[in-house]
């Protein structure tokens, strides 16, 4: 259990390596929250020497119980705000630093991909931010996305997008990459042709090549930018 600055108490899953490297990862899940896949992913990071903490977005409205297939996440997704998510990220980053982590990265998926990039503009002192199939542009309500906040990004960006994503177009990705370039933000944006949204977390077997490449790029990014 972690506690954010607004008093929110929320569930998190911590995986610690046998030999810590000084690098750590905050995992921002997809719309399902702290789903078992993300606990397993934390363990995969820990096997590589990275202290990993996956957390749940929905402590304010759904409590801290385990999330399974039956969890009705949509009302909770609609209730949580970007500011609340970043308050939770801050608590997760603080927890990692209390464990001796010196270089903290965020790695997010779907809504978490977007929030991972936004975390690089939220003053957390990140070493880098990785997003899988995140939406880079403005939200439906007009609130700014990573593309609009490029001038505030304080860390390198890795974007791993699906070329067959029905919600995130090639134009979306090109606009994000152009904005990052124009702002002088160190970045890499990779589009996996034919890969759909959620290829890594829901269809990893079907899109094994793209998933393996994305995983390797994530590890290389952490190695390159961590101290």
C-alpha atoms as an extended CHARMM CRD file, in Angstrom:
* protein
*
       227  EXT
         1         1  UNK       CA              0.0000000000        0.0000000000        0.0000000000  PROA      1               0.0000000000
         2         2  UNK       CA              1.2500000000        3.4540000000       -0.9130000000  PROA      2               0.0000000000
         3         3  UNK       CA             -0.1880000000        6.8650000000       -0.0770000000  PROA      3               0.0000000000
         4         4  UNK       CA             -0.2690000000        9.8440000000       -2.4250000000  PROA      4               0.0000000000
         5         5  UNK       CA             -0.0340000000       13.4750000000       -1.3800000000  PROA      5               0.0000000000
         6         6  UNK       CA             -3.8320000000       13.8310000000       -1.5300000000  PROA      6               0.0000000000
         7         7  UNK       CA             -4.2940000000       11.0010000000        0.9770000000  PROA      7               0.0000000000
         8         8  UNK       CA             -5.1690000000        8.3600000000       -1.5960000000  PROA      8               0.0000000000
         9         9  UNK       CA             -4.1220000000        4.8900000000       -0.4570000000  PROA      9               0.0000000000
        10        10  UNK       CA             -3.5670000000        2.5390000000       -3.3430000000  PROA      10              0.0000000000
        11        11  UNK       CA             -2.2600000000       -0.9220000000       -4.1030000000  PROA      11              0.0000000000
        12        12  UNK       CA              1.1390000000       -1.5370000000       -5.6310000000  PROA      12              0.0000000000
        13        13  UNK       CA              3.2760000000       -4.5730000000       -6.4260000000  PROA      13              0.0000000000
        14        14  UNK       CA              7.0070000000       -4.3940000000       -5.7310000000  PROA      14              0.0000000000
        15        15  UNK       CA              9.5990000000       -6.6890000000       -7.2770000000  PROA      15              0.0000000000
        16        16  UNK       CA             13.1780000000       -6.3600000000       -6.0360000000  PROA      16              0.0000000000
        17        17  UNK       CA             16.2240000000       -7.8960000000       -7.7360000000  PROA      17              0.0000000000
        18        18  UNK       CA             18.7200000000      -10.0800000000       -5.9230000000  PROA      18              0.0000000000
        19        19  UNK       CA             21.4500000000       -7.6730000000       -7.0220000000  PROA      19              0.0000000000
        20        20  UNK       CA             20.0010000000       -4.1690000000       -7.4700000000  PROA      20              0.0000000000
        21        21  UNK       CA             21.4980000000       -2.0910000000      -10.2620000000  PROA      21              0.0000000000
        22        22  UNK       CA             20.4770000000        1.3310000000       -8.9400000000  PROA      22              0.0000000000
        23        23  UNK       CA             17.9020000000        1.5570000000      -11.7400000000  PROA      23              0.0000000000
        24        24  UNK       CA             14.1850000000        1.2410000000      -11.1420000000  PROA      24              0.0000000000
        25        25  UNK       CA             10.9180000000        1.2140000000      -13.0390000000  PROA      25              0.0000000000
        26        26  UNK       CA              7.4570000000        2.5150000000      -12.1900000000  PROA      26              0.0000000000
        27        27  UNK       CA              4.9790000000        0.4910000000      -14.2570000000  PROA      27              0.0000000000
        28        28  UNK       CA              1.7940000000        2.2650000000      -15.3440000000  PROA      28              0.0000000000
        29        29  UNK       CA             -0.7430000000       -0.3830000000      -16.3980000000  PROA      29              0.0000000000
        30        30  UNK       CA             -3.4750000000       -0.2020000000      -19.0150000000  PROA      30              0.0000000000
        31        31  UNK       CA             -7.1370000000        0.5230000000      -18.2330000000  PROA      31              0.0000000000
        32        32  UNK       CA             -7.3930000000       -2.6480000000      -16.1250000000  PROA      32              0.0000000000
        33        33  UNK       CA             -5.2410000000       -1.2100000000      -13.3540000000  PROA      33              0.0000000000
        34        34  UNK       CA             -3.0220000000       -3.5360000000      -11.3230000000  PROA      34              0.0000000000
        35        35  UNK       CA             -3.8640000000       -6.5550000000      -13.4500000000  PROA      35              0.0000000000
        36        36  UNK       CA             -1.7710000000       -9.7440000000      -12.9420000000  PROA      36              0.0000000000
        37        37  UNK       CA              0.1110000000       -9.1810000000      -16.2130000000  PROA      37              0.0000000000
        38        38  UNK       CA              1.7520000000       -6.0990000000      -14.7040000000  PROA      38              0.0000000000
        39        39  UNK       CA              2.7920000000       -7.9060000000      -11.5480000000  PROA      39              0.0000000000
        40        40  UNK       CA              4.4480000000      -10.5090000000      -13.7810000000  PROA      40              0.0000000000
        41        41  UNK       CA              6.0830000000       -7.7280000000      -15.7920000000  PROA      41              0.0000000000
        42        42  UNK       CA              7.5320000000       -6.2570000000      -12.5790000000  PROA      42              0.0000000000
        43        43  UNK       CA              9.0960000000       -9.6380000000      -11.8860000000  PROA      43              0.0000000000
        44        44  UNK       CA             10.5850000000       -9.6890000000      -15.4000000000  PROA      44              0.0000000000
        45        45  UNK       CA             12.2080000000       -6.3210000000      -14.7620000000  PROA      45              0.0000000000
        46        46  UNK       CA             13.5380000000       -7.5000000000      -11.3930000000  PROA      46              0.0000000000
        47        47  UNK       CA             15.1320000000      -10.5080000000      -13.0990000000  PROA      47              0.0000000000
        48        48  UNK       CA             17.1280000000       -7.9790000000      -15.1420000000  PROA      48              0.0000000000
        49        49  UNK       CA             18.3490000000       -6.1490000000      -12.0390000000  PROA      49              0.0000000000
        50        50  UNK       CA             15.7610000000       -3.3650000000      -11.9940000000  PROA      50              0.0000000000
        51        51  UNK       CA             13.6540000000       -2.6370000000       -8.9240000000  PROA      51              0.0000000000
        52        52  UNK       CA             10.1000000000       -2.4970000000      -10.3040000000  PROA      52              0.0000000000
        53        53  UNK       CA              6.8730000000       -1.1450000000       -8.8660000000  PROA      53              0.0000000000
        54        54  UNK       CA              3.5310000000       -1.5660000000      -10.6350000000  PROA      54              0.0000000000
        55        55  UNK       CA              0.6280000000        0.3830000000       -9.1660000000  PROA      55              0.0000000000
        56        56  UNK       CA             -3.1510000000        0.6240000000       -9.4040000000  PROA      56              0.0000000000
        57        57  UNK       CA             -4.9190000000        3.7960000000      -10.5710000000  PROA      57              0.0000000000
        58        58  UNK       CA             -8.2340000000        3.2610000000       -8.8580000000  PROA      58              0.0000000000
        59        59  UNK       CA             -7.6270000000        3.5100000000       -5.1140000000  PROA      59              0.0000000000
        60        60  UNK       CA             -9.8270000000        6.5930000000       -4.8490000000  PROA      60              0.0000000000
        61        61  UNK       CA            -12.9150000000        4.8890000000       -6.2650000000  PROA      61              0.0000000000
        62        62  UNK       CA            -12.3700000000        1.1170000000       -6.1300000000  PROA      62              0.0000000000
        63        63  UNK       CA            -10.2420000000        0.5290000000       -3.0360000000  PROA      63              0.0000000000
        64        64  UNK       CA             -7.1990000000       -1.6890000000       -3.0210000000  PROA      64              0.0000000000
        65        65  UNK       CA             -8.5070000000       -5.1730000000       -3.7450000000  PROA      65              0.0000000000
        66        66  UNK       CA             -7.0480000000       -7.4460000000       -6.4130000000  PROA      66              0.0000000000
        67        67  UNK       CA             -8.0500000000       -6.7560000000      -10.0180000000  PROA      67              0.0000000000
        68        68  UNK       CA             -9.2550000000       -9.6930000000      -12.1020000000  PROA      68              0.0000000000
        69        69  UNK       CA            -11.1050000000      -10.3340000000      -15.3490000000  PROA      69              0.0000000000
        70        70  UNK       CA            -14.4300000000       -9.3810000000      -13.7910000000  PROA      70              0.0000000000
        71        71  UNK       CA            -13.3290000000       -5.8870000000      -12.7260000000  PROA      71              0.0000000000
        72        72  UNK       CA            -15.5380000000       -3.2030000000      -14.3170000000  PROA      72              0.0000000000
        73        73  UNK       CA            -12.7940000000       -0.6950000000      -14.9590000000  PROA      73              0.0000000000
        74        74  UNK       CA            -14.5210000000        1.8120000000      -17.2400000000  PROA      74              0.0000000000
        75        75  UNK       CA            -16.2590000000        3.9440000000      -14.5630000000  PROA      75              0.0000000000
        76        76  UNK       CA            -12.9980000000        4.1210000000      -12.6140000000  PROA      76              0.0000000000
        77        77  UNK       CA            -10.9860000000        5.0990000000      -15.7160000000  PROA      77              0.0000000000
        78        78  UNK       CA            -13.4290000000        7.9290000000      -16.3220000000  PROA      78              0.0000000000
        79        79  UNK       CA            -13.2630000000        9.0700000000      -12.6800000000  PROA      79              0.0000000000
        80        80  UNK       CA             -9.4930000000        9.3480000000      -12.2440000000  PROA      80              0.0000000000
        81        81  UNK       CA             -7.7410000000       12.5190000000      -13.4230000000  PROA      81              0.0000000000
        82        82  UNK       CA             -4.2560000000       12.9590000000      -14.9040000000  PROA      82              0.0000000000
        83        83  UNK       CA             -3.3180000000       15.0320000000      -11.8510000000  PROA      83              0.0000000000
        84        84  UNK       CA             -4.3700000000       12.2090000000       -9.5100000000  PROA      84              0.0000000000
        85        85  UNK       CA             -2.3940000000        9.6690000000      -11.5260000000  PROA      85              0.0000000000
        86        86  UNK       CA              0.7130000000       11.8550000000      -11.3440000000  PROA      86              0.0000000000
        87        87  UNK       CA              0.2630000000       12.1520000000       -7.5660000000  PROA      87              0.0000000000
        88        88  UNK       CA              0.3070000000        8.3540000000       -7.4370000000  PROA      88              0.0000000000
        89        89  UNK       CA              3.3640000000        8.2530000000       -9.7040000000  PROA      89              0.0000000000
        90        90  UNK       CA              5.1220000000       10.6470000000       -7.3120000000  PROA      90              0.0000000000
        91        91  UNK       CA              4.4530000000        8.2840000000       -4.3960000000  PROA      91              0.0000000000
        92        92  UNK       CA              5.7250000000        5.3280000000       -6.4400000000  PROA      92              0.0000000000
        93        93  UNK       CA              8.8850000000        7.2180000000       -7.4510000000  PROA      93              0.0000000000
        94        94  UNK       CA              9.4700000000        8.1950000000       -3.8260000000  PROA      94              0.0000000000
        95        95  UNK       CA              9.0930000000        4.5650000000       -2.7580000000  PROA      95              0.0000000000
        96        96  UNK       CA             11.7090000000        3.4330000000       -5.2760000000  PROA      96              0.0000000000
        97        97  UNK       CA             14.1310000000        6.1430000000       -4.1850000000  PROA      97              0.0000000000
        98        98  UNK       CA             13.6630000000        5.0920000000       -0.5620000000  PROA      98              0.0000000000
        99        99  UNK       CA             14.9210000000        1.6620000000       -1.6400000000  PROA      99              0.0000000000
       100       100  UNK       CA             18.1310000000        3.0960000000       -3.0660000000  PROA      100             0.0000000000
       101       101  UNK       CA             17.0960000000        3.5000000000       -6.6980000000  PROA      101             0.0000000000
       102       102  UNK       CA             19.0450000000        6.3390000000       -8.3090000000  PROA      102             0.0000000000
       103       103  UNK       CA             17.6690000000        6.3080000000      -11.8710000000  PROA      103             0.0000000000
       104       104  UNK       CA             13.8770000000        6.0530000000      -12.0600000000  PROA      104             0.0000000000
       105       105  UNK       CA             12.0430000000        5.2920000000      -15.3000000000  PROA      105             0.0000000000
       106       106  UNK       CA              8.3450000000        5.0650000000      -16.0590000000  PROA      106             0.0000000000
       107       107  UNK       CA              7.0470000000        2.3530000000      -18.3920000000  PROA      107             0.0000000000
       108       108  UNK       CA              3.3740000000        2.5550000000      -19.3100000000  PROA      108             0.0000000000
       109       109  UNK       CA              0.7940000000        0.8500000000      -21.5150000000  PROA      109             0.0000000000
       110       110  UNK       CA             -2.2910000000        2.2570000000      -23.2680000000  PROA      110             0.0000000000
       111       111  UNK       CA             -3.5830000000        4.9710000000      -20.8960000000  PROA      111             0.0000000000
       112       112  UNK       CA             -0.4160000000        4.2570000000      -18.9200000000  PROA      112             0.0000000000
       113       113  UNK       CA              1.7250000000        4.9330000000      -21.9900000000  PROA      113             0.0000000000
       114       114  UNK       CA              0.2800000000        8.4090000000      -22.2450000000  PROA      114             0.0000000000
       115       115  UNK       CA              0.6500000000        8.9490000000      -18.5010000000  PROA      115             0.0000000000
       116       116  UNK       CA              4.2450000000        7.6630000000      -18.5980000000  PROA      116             0.0000000000
       117       117  UNK       CA              5.1860000000       10.3910000000      -21.0880000000  PROA      117             0.0000000000
       118       118  UNK       CA              3.2120000000       12.9700000000      -19.0770000000  PROA      118             0.0000000000
       119       119  UNK       CA              5.2120000000       11.8860000000      -16.0120000000  PROA      119             0.0000000000
       120       120  UNK       CA              8.3280000000       13.2160000000      -17.7500000000  PROA      120             0.0000000000
       121       121  UNK       CA              6.7030000000       16.6750000000      -17.6130000000  PROA      121             0.0000000000
       122       122  UNK       CA              5.5030000000       16.3870000000      -14.0000000000  PROA      122             0.0000000000
       123       123  UNK       CA              8.6830000000       17.1650000000      -12.0900000000  PROA      123             0.0000000000
       124       124  UNK       CA              9.4730000000       13.6380000000      -10.8740000000  PROA      124             0.0000000000
       125       125  UNK       CA             13.1320000000       13.8070000000      -11.9170000000  PROA      125             0.0000000000
       126       126  UNK       CA             12.8670000000       10.7950000000      -14.1970000000  PROA      126             0.0000000000
       127       127  UNK       CA             15.7750000000        9.3320000000      -16.1280000000  PROA      127             0.0000000000
       128       128  UNK       CA             13.4470000000        8.3750000000      -19.0020000000  PROA      128             0.0000000000
       129       129  UNK       CA              9.8450000000        7.5890000000      -19.9290000000  PROA      129             0.0000000000
       130       130  UNK       CA              8.6820000000        4.6430000000      -22.0280000000  PROA      130             0.0000000000
       131       131  UNK       CA              5.1920000000        4.4020000000      -23.4830000000  PROA      131             0.0000000000
       132       132  UNK       CA              3.5840000000        1.4880000000      -25.3140000000  PROA      132             0.0000000000
       133       133  UNK       CA              0.6870000000        2.5010000000      -27.6190000000  PROA      133             0.0000000000
       134       134  UNK       CA             -0.0390000000        5.7130000000      -25.7500000000  PROA      134             0.0000000000
       135       135  UNK       CA             -2.1740000000        8.4780000000      -27.2200000000  PROA      135             0.0000000000
       136       136  UNK       CA              0.1270000000       11.4910000000      -27.6540000000  PROA      136             0.0000000000
       137       137  UNK       CA             -2.3510000000       14.2250000000      -28.5660000000  PROA      137             0.0000000000
       138       138  UNK       CA             -4.8630000000       16.2960000000      -26.6220000000  PROA      138             0.0000000000
       139       139  UNK       CA             -7.5880000000       14.4440000000      -24.7340000000  PROA      139             0.0000000000
       140       140  UNK       CA            -11.2390000000       14.4970000000      -25.7720000000  PROA      140             0.0000000000
       141       141  UNK       CA            -11.8920000000       17.2130000000      -23.2110000000  PROA      141             0.0000000000
       142       142  UNK       CA             -9.1160000000       19.3280000000      -24.6730000000  PROA      142             0.0000000000
       143       143  UNK       CA             -6.6070000000       18.7740000000      -21.8690000000  PROA      143             0.0000000000
       144       144  UNK       CA             -3.0270000000       18.7030000000      -23.1490000000  PROA      144             0.0000000000
       145       145  UNK       CA             -1.2530000000       15.4880000000      -23.9980000000  PROA      145             0.0000000000
       146       146  UNK       CA              2.4570000000       14.7530000000      -24.2610000000  PROA      146             0.0000000000
       147       147  UNK       CA              2.5380000000       16.3400000000      -27.7070000000  PROA      147             0.0000000000
       148       148  UNK       CA              1.2590000000       19.6260000000      -26.3100000000  PROA      148             0.0000000000
       149       149  UNK       CA              3.6320000000       19.4920000000      -23.3320000000  PROA      149             0.0000000000
       150       150  UNK       CA              6.8690000000       18.6620000000      -25.1600000000  PROA      150             0.0000000000
       151       151  UNK       CA              8.5130000000       21.8590000000      -23.9120000000  PROA      151             0.0000000000
       152       152  UNK       CA              8.0960000000       20.5970000000      -20.3330000000  PROA      152             0.0000000000
       153       153  UNK       CA              9.4610000000       17.0890000000      -20.8910000000  PROA      153             0.0000000000
       154       154  UNK       CA             12.5200000000       16.6410000000      -18.6850000000  PROA      154             0.0000000000
       155       155  UNK       CA             13.6320000000       13.1700000000      -19.7680000000  PROA      155             0.0000000000
       156       156  UNK       CA             14.2630000000       11.1170000000      -22.9150000000  PROA      156             0.0000000000
       157       157  UNK       CA             11.1920000000        9.5040000000      -24.4700000000  PROA      157             0.0000000000
       158       158  UNK       CA             10.7160000000        6.0340000000      -25.9740000000  PROA      158             0.0000000000
       159       159  UNK       CA              7.4410000000        5.4670000000      -27.8440000000  PROA      159             0.0000000000
       160       160  UNK       CA              6.4980000000        1.9620000000      -29.0010000000  PROA      160             0.0000000000
       161       161  UNK       CA              3.3950000000        2.1750000000      -31.1730000000  PROA      161             0.0000000000
       162       162  UNK       CA              1.2620000000       -0.2640000000      -33.1360000000  PROA      162             0.0000000000
       163       163  UNK       CA              1.0110000000        0.3760000000      -36.8600000000  PROA      163             0.0000000000
       164       164  UNK       CA             -2.4680000000       -1.1730000000      -36.9570000000  PROA      164             0.0000000000
       165       165  UNK       CA             -3.7430000000        0.6900000000      -33.8940000000  PROA      165             0.0000000000
       166       166  UNK       CA             -7.3090000000        1.8070000000      -34.6650000000  PROA      166             0.0000000000
       167       167  UNK       CA             -7.2020000000        4.5450000000      -32.0340000000  PROA      167             0.0000000000
       168       168  UNK       CA             -3.7650000000        6.0410000000      -32.6970000000  PROA      168             0.0000000000
       169       169  UNK       CA             -3.1030000000        6.9550000000      -36.3160000000  PROA      169             0.0000000000
       170       170  UNK       CA              0.0850000000        7.3810000000      -38.3010000000  PROA      170             0.0000000000
       171       171  UNK       CA             -0.6520000000       11.1110000000      -38.3110000000  PROA      171             0.0000000000
       172       172  UNK       CA             -0.8360000000       11.0690000000      -34.4860000000  PROA      172             0.0000000000
       173       173  UNK       CA              2.5810000000        9.4240000000      -34.2890000000  PROA      173             0.0000000000
       174       174  UNK       CA              4.1320000000       11.7170000000      -36.8950000000  PROA      174             0.0000000000
       175       175  UNK       CA              2.8270000000       14.8110000000      -35.1130000000  PROA      175             0.0000000000
       176       176  UNK       CA              4.2670000000       13.5670000000      -31.8070000000  PROA      176             0.0000000000
       177       177  UNK       CA              7.6500000000       12.8140000000      -33.3250000000  PROA      177             0.0000000000
       178       178  UNK       CA              7.7460000000       16.2180000000      -35.0350000000  PROA      178             0.0000000000
       179       179  UNK       CA              6.8500000000       17.9870000000      -31.7950000000  PROA      179             0.0000000000
       180       180  UNK       CA              9.5580000000       16.0910000000      -29.9070000000  PROA      180             0.0000000000
       181       181  UNK       CA             12.1180000000       16.9630000000      -32.5810000000  PROA      181             0.0000000000
       182       182  UNK       CA             11.1130000000       20.6090000000      -32.6720000000  PROA      182             0.0000000000
       183       183  UNK       CA             11.4260000000       20.8180000000      -28.8720000000  PROA      183             0.0000000000
       184       184  UNK       CA             14.8430000000       19.1570000000      -28.8880000000  PROA      184             0.0000000000
       185       185  UNK       CA             13.6690000000       16.2320000000      -26.7340000000  PROA      185             0.0000000000
       186       186  UNK       CA             15.8320000000       13.1310000000      -27.0220000000  PROA      186             0.0000000000
       187       187  UNK       CA             13.4930000000       10.4380000000      -28.2780000000  PROA      187             0.0000000000
       188       188  UNK       CA             12.8810000000        7.3270000000      -30.3110000000  PROA      188             0.0000000000
       189       189  UNK       CA              9.4640000000        6.5030000000      -31.7880000000  PROA      189             0.0000000000
       190       190  UNK       CA              9.0340000000        3.0020000000      -33.2020000000  PROA      190             0.0000000000
       191       191  UNK       CA              5.9570000000        1.8660000000      -35.1340000000  PROA      191             0.0000000000
       192       192  UNK       CA              5.4060000000       -1.8880000000      -35.4810000000  PROA      192             0.0000000000
       193       193  UNK       CA              3.6760000000       -2.3790000000      -38.8010000000  PROA      193             0.0000000000
       194       194  UNK       CA              0.6370000000       -4.6440000000      -38.5510000000  PROA      194             0.0000000000
       195       195  UNK       CA              0.6770000000       -4.6780000000      -34.7440000000  PROA      195             0.0000000000
       196       196  UNK       CA             -2.5730000000       -3.6240000000      -33.0510000000  PROA      196             0.0000000000
       197       197  UNK       CA             -3.1940000000       -1.6860000000      -29.8830000000  PROA      197             0.0000000000
       198       198  UNK       CA             -2.2020000000       -3.7330000000      -26.7930000000  PROA      198             0.0000000000
       199       199  UNK       CA              0.0080000000       -6.0570000000      -28.8550000000  PROA      199             0.0000000000
       200       200  UNK       CA              2.4180000000       -6.4560000000      -25.9290000000  PROA      200             0.0000000000
       201       201  UNK       CA              0.0510000000       -7.0060000000      -23.0070000000  PROA      201             0.0000000000
       202       202  UNK       CA             -2.9160000000       -8.8310000000      -24.5880000000  PROA      202             0.0000000000
       203       203  UNK       CA             -1.5320000000      -10.4010000000      -27.7810000000  PROA      203             0.0000000000
       204       204  UNK       CA              2.0920000000      -11.0660000000      -26.9430000000  PROA      204             0.0000000000
       205       205  UNK       CA              2.0550000000      -14.6010000000      -28.3820000000  PROA      205             0.0000000000
       206       206  UNK       CA              0.4290000000      -13.5190000000      -31.6310000000  PROA      206             0.0000000000
       207       207  UNK       CA              2.8290000000      -10.6070000000      -32.0880000000  PROA      207             0.0000000000
       208       208  UNK       CA              5.8930000000      -12.2010000000      -30.5280000000  PROA      208             0.0000000000
       209       209  UNK       CA              8.3860000000      -10.5160000000      -32.8540000000  PROA      209             0.0000000000
       210       210  UNK       CA              7.1420000000       -7.0010000000      -32.1530000000  PROA      210             0.0000000000
       211       211  UNK       CA              6.7970000000       -7.7430000000      -28.4440000000  PROA      211             0.0000000000
       212       212  UNK       CA             10.3310000000       -9.1090000000      -28.1430000000  PROA      212             0.0000000000
       213       213  UNK       CA             11.7680000000       -6.1510000000      -30.0300000000  PROA      213             0.0000000000
       214       214  UNK       CA              9.8240000000       -3.6780000000      -27.8740000000  PROA      214             0.0000000000
       215       215  UNK       CA             11.0080000000       -5.4070000000      -24.7020000000  PROA      215             0.0000000000
       216       216  UNK       CA             14.6260000000       -5.3360000000      -25.8560000000  PROA      216             0.0000000000
       217       217  UNK       CA             14.3630000000       -1.6730000000      -26.8140000000  PROA      217             0.0000000000
       218       218  UNK       CA             12.9430000000       -0.8920000000      -23.3740000000  PROA      218             0.0000000000
       219       219  UNK       CA             15.8350000000       -2.6410000000      -21.6390000000  PROA      219             0.0000000000
       220       220  UNK       CA             18.3940000000       -0.9200000000      -23.8880000000  PROA      220             0.0000000000
       221       221  UNK       CA             16.7490000000        2.4590000000      -23.1730000000  PROA      221             0.0000000000
       222       222  UNK       CA             17.0280000000        1.9080000000      -19.4290000000  PROA      222             0.0000000000
       223       223  UNK       CA             20.6410000000        0.8110000000      -19.7060000000  PROA      223             0.0000000000
       224       224  UNK       CA             21.5420000000        3.7690000000      -21.8980000000  PROA      224             0.0000000000
       225       225  UNK       CA             19.9240000000        6.4550000000      -19.7780000000  PROA      225             0.0000000000
       226       226  UNK       CA             20.3830000000        5.0470000000      -16.2710000000  PROA      226             0.0000000000
       227       227  UNK       CA             23.3380000000        5.8990000000      -14.0730000000  PROA      227             0.0000000000
